[in-house]
Amino acid sequence: MELFGASLALPDFPRVKSLQGIGTSDVHQYAQILADRFDYRNTFYDREPRFDVTNSPGEAFELYDFVISSEVLEHVVPPVETAFRNVYRLLKPHGVLVFTVPYSTELSTAEHFPDLHEYGLTRLGDRLVLVNRTREGAVQIFENPVFHLAASGPALEMREFSETSLKDLLAATGFTDVRIYAEDYPPFGIVHAEPWSLPLVARKGDFAFGRQPVREMAEEYRSLKQEIRRIGSSFWFRLGHKLGLV
């Protein structure tokens, strides 16, 4: 919807290599298809190719048509505003952020470690605790930290967003259009069990297609039409059609 203005399953995406995108720890099942269709690169925080969304390089600013972030932004160190500002800078003027995070229907985000600075995990008795030294030198101890299961091991939950605070944060960052995809779409297997933690989209500017993507899509469409004509004129296709097999 956000790239082409129409509902398409990933295997049906056209090949438009002039569209650039970056993923942050995307799973292989869709990262592989995106890399085949677009100028897309998947990245990771803890292994190559490395990318830290809280410290993105200046040469990457306004480089991407889309950024994908699935279950990542609840794990970045505070202040989380830094990560959102960097994502905004990565996008072209018409670019779009597509992301998911766990969020509640509460009024505000629950920031678990707002003064996080120098920290580590240790065990006290039979419990795992997080010990933090703030910038001012105060020592804090947090019991029962929450972890999410990730491909490379447990990931520490830094916060639980709220829907309201997410919208406010995206608007304050500069995103002009924020949408929550709450609609079910059974043909694609999309049926939401709960009215929270739904996919979000934040657009930097108005939807736009550059000349090069339009040209690539037109060329792909012409090639497809030629292939359909070629198949339709074959003896076996005409025979199958006559027998009611196609």
N, C-alpha and C positions, 0 to 999 in steps of 0.2 A: 504493500500500500504506500509506504513512504518513499520508495525509490521509483515506482512506476505508476502510482495512482490507481492500481487495480490489485485485487486479491490473486496472488500467484503462490503456488507451492514452490519450494526451493528448486526441485528438478526442472521446473518450467521456466526458470529465470532465463532471460536472453543473455548472451555473452556480450558484455559491454566493458571492455578492458580499459576504457578511459575513465570509468568510475573508480575512484580510489577509496579504500576502506581499511580500517584497522580493528582487530579484535583484541580483547583483553582476557586471555585464558578461555577462549571459546573452545567448545568441545569438538572433537574430530568430525562427528557426524555432519555438522553443518559448515565447519571451517573449510573442509575439503571442497565442498560444492561452491562456496563463496570464492575460494581461490581460483577455481576453474572459470567462474563467470566474470570476475572483476579483477582489478588490480588491488588485491586484498592480501593483508599480511596478518597472521595471528601471532600474538605475543604473550609473554608470561612474566610474572614478577620474580619467580625463583629459578628460572632456567632459560636457556637460549631458545628463541630470540627474546632478550629481556626488554621490558618496558615498564617504567614506573609512572603511573598516571598522575602521581603527585609531583613529579619532577620531569615533565616532558621537555625535550630539547626545542630550542627556538626555531631551528630549521624545519621542524614539523608543523609549525603553526600555519593554519589555513591551507593545509595540504589535503585534507580528507573530505569526501562527500558524505561518509557515514562512519560512525564509531559504534561498536557493539560492546556492551558490558553486561554480562550475565552473572549475577550474584557475586559481585566484586566490591562495589562501593561501600558495603557495610563492613568491609574488612580493612580499609585504608586507615592510616593513622590520622588522628585529628590534627588540625581542623579539616573536616571533610570538604569545606568550601574550596580549599586549594585544589582538590581533585576535580571538582566541577568546573572551576575556572580554567584549568588546563585542558579539559575536554572541549570546552567552548572555544579555546584558542586553536585547538587542532582542526576544527571544522572550517570548511569554506563558508562564504557568506550565506549560501543556501543549504548548508550541511545539516545533518540530523543525527542525534544521539538516540539509539535504541537500547534500552536497558531494563533489567529487572533487579529488584532488591526486596528483601522481606520488609514489609511496612504494615503498620497498624492503622486503626481508625482513631487513635488518640489525637490530641490536639498538637502535641509536640514530639520531637525526636528524643528518645532516651539515649543520651550519650554516656556510655559506660565509664570511659576514662578521659574526661575532658582535659585534664592536665598532664596527659601522657608525655614523657620526655625520655628518661632513661629507665628502662623497665626490663623485667625478665620473669620467667615462671619458675616456681620452686614448690616443693612439697613441705607442708607442715602437718606432721602426723599422717593421716590417710587422705588429706585434702590437697588439691592443687590450688595454689594461690598466685596472683600476679602482684609483684612488688614494683612500685614506681617511685622514682625520685623526680619531683617537679623541678622546673627551671629555677625556682626559688630555694631549692634544697630540701623541701619537706618530703618525708617518706610516707607513702600510702600503701596500704595492703588491701587487695580486693579478693574476696573469697568467691569460689564457685564461678570462675569465668566460663563463658559459653563458647563452644567451638562448633563449626560446621564441617561436615565431611567434604573434603575436596580431593581432586585427583592426586595431588602431591602430598596429601596428609591433612590433618586437622588444621582449620583456619580460624583464628581468634575473631569472634564477633566484637567489633568496636562499638556498635550502636544498633538500635532498632529505629528505623525511620518511622515517621507518620506520614499519611497521605497529604495532610495539610502542610506540614513543614517541607516536604519534598517539592510541592508546587511553589511555595514561597521561595525556596532555595534556588530553584531553576529560574524563576522570574528575576530574582536578585542577581543571578549570574549573567543575565542578558538574553536568555532564550525567550523568544517572542510567542511561541506556540507550544503548549504542553498538552498532550493527550494521553489518557489512560485507556488501553484497549480492554474494555470490560465485556465486549460482546462475545457470546459463544459463536463458534463456527464449526459445527459437527463435521462437514465435509473434509476439513483438515484435521479433525481430531481435537479441536479446541473446545473444551467444555470446562468452565471454571467452577470449582467446588466452593470457593469462598469469594466474598466481594473485596478482598484485600490482596496485597502482594501480586498485583496484576502487571502485565507488561506496560512500560511507559515509553513515550516518545517525546523528545524535546527538540524542536527545530530552531536553528539559529536565525533563519530568514524564511522568506516565502519559497514554496516549492518551485524548483526551476530545473530545466534540462538544458545543458549546453549543446552547442552544435555538434560536437564530436560524438557524444552518446546517441543523439538522434540519428546521425549518419550511420553509426554502427548497427543500431536496431533496424534501420531501413534495409541495410545490406543483408542482415541475417534473415529478415522477412522475405526478401527477394530470393535468397538461396533456398529457403524452406518451400516457397511456392514452386520453384523449379523442380525440387525433389519430389513434391507431391504430383506434379504433372508427369514426371518421369515414371513414377510408380504406377500412376493411374493409367498410363498408356501400355503397360506391360501385359503380355499374354496371360500370365498367371493371376494377375490382379483382376483382369476382365473375366477370366474363368471363375475365380472365386466369387466375384460379385454376381455372376449369372447363377451360381449354385447356392447363393444366399449365405456364403461363408464369411463375407466381409460387407 
